[in-house]
Amino acid sequence: MKTINQNTLQDELIEINERLQRQDELFDLAEDNDLIEAIIYEQKALQLRYDYLIKAARQSSLNLSFIERKSLEKLI
């Protein structure tokens, strides 16, 4: 796994966490089946990237306290 700068890791984790929360909100409001499917697809892609970044953060010993606890619990 390529080493990623800790500041970059932190910034990207925060951004993806916010995007995941927005996708959750959109999912709750969506009524169209095609839109729901698109939201689920986007959520899955974001979650995979998020999981990768969490692994990279742990390997670089980045303190993850800046991430909301509920977001980290999804990984367990």
BELPE-V423879 format. One record per residue. N is the residue number from 1. RES is the residue in one small letter. PSI is psi in whole degrees, -180 to 180 (NA if undefined). Layout:
n: {N & N}
res: {RES & RES}
psi: {PSI & PSI}
This chain:
n: {1 & 2 & 3 & 4 & 5 & 6 & 7 & 8 & 9 & 10 & 11 & 12 & 13 & 14 & 15 & 16 & 17 & 18 & 19 & 20 & 21 & 22 & 23 & 24 & 25 & 26 & 27 & 28 & 29 & 30 & 31 & 32 & 33 & 34 & 35 & 36 & 37 & 38 & 39 & 40 & 41 & 42 & 43 & 44 & 45 & 46 & 47 & 48 & 49 & 50 & 51 & 52 & 53 & 54 & 55 & 56 & 57 & 58 & 59 & 60 & 61 & 62 & 63 & 64 & 65 & 66 & 67 & 68 & 69 & 70 & 71 & 72 & 73 & 74 & 75 & 76}
res: {m & k & t & i & n & q & n & t & l & q & d & e & l & i & e & i & n & e & r & l & q & r & q & d & e & l & f & d & l & a & e & d & n & d & l & i & e & a & i & i & y & e & q & k & a & l & q & l & r & y & d & y & l & i & k & a & a & r & q & s & s & l & n & l & s & f & i & e & r & k & s & l & e & k & l & i}
psi: {129 & 139 & 131 & 137 & 137 & -36 & -41 & -43 & -50 & -46 & -44 & -37 & -42 & -46 & -46 & -38 & -45 & -41 & -39 & -40 & -40 & -39 & -39 & -43 & -43 & -41 & -42 & -28 & -19 & 141 & -25 & 132 & -40 & -40 & -42 & -44 & -42 & -40 & -43 & -43 & -46 & -42 & -44 & -45 & -45 & -41 & -38 & -43 & -43 & -46 & -43 & -45 & -37 & -44 & -45 & -39 & -42 & -38 & -31 & 9 & 33 & 131 & 123 & 16 & -17 & -12 & 138 & 141 & -42 & -30 & -40 & -33 & -28 & -25 & -15 & NA}
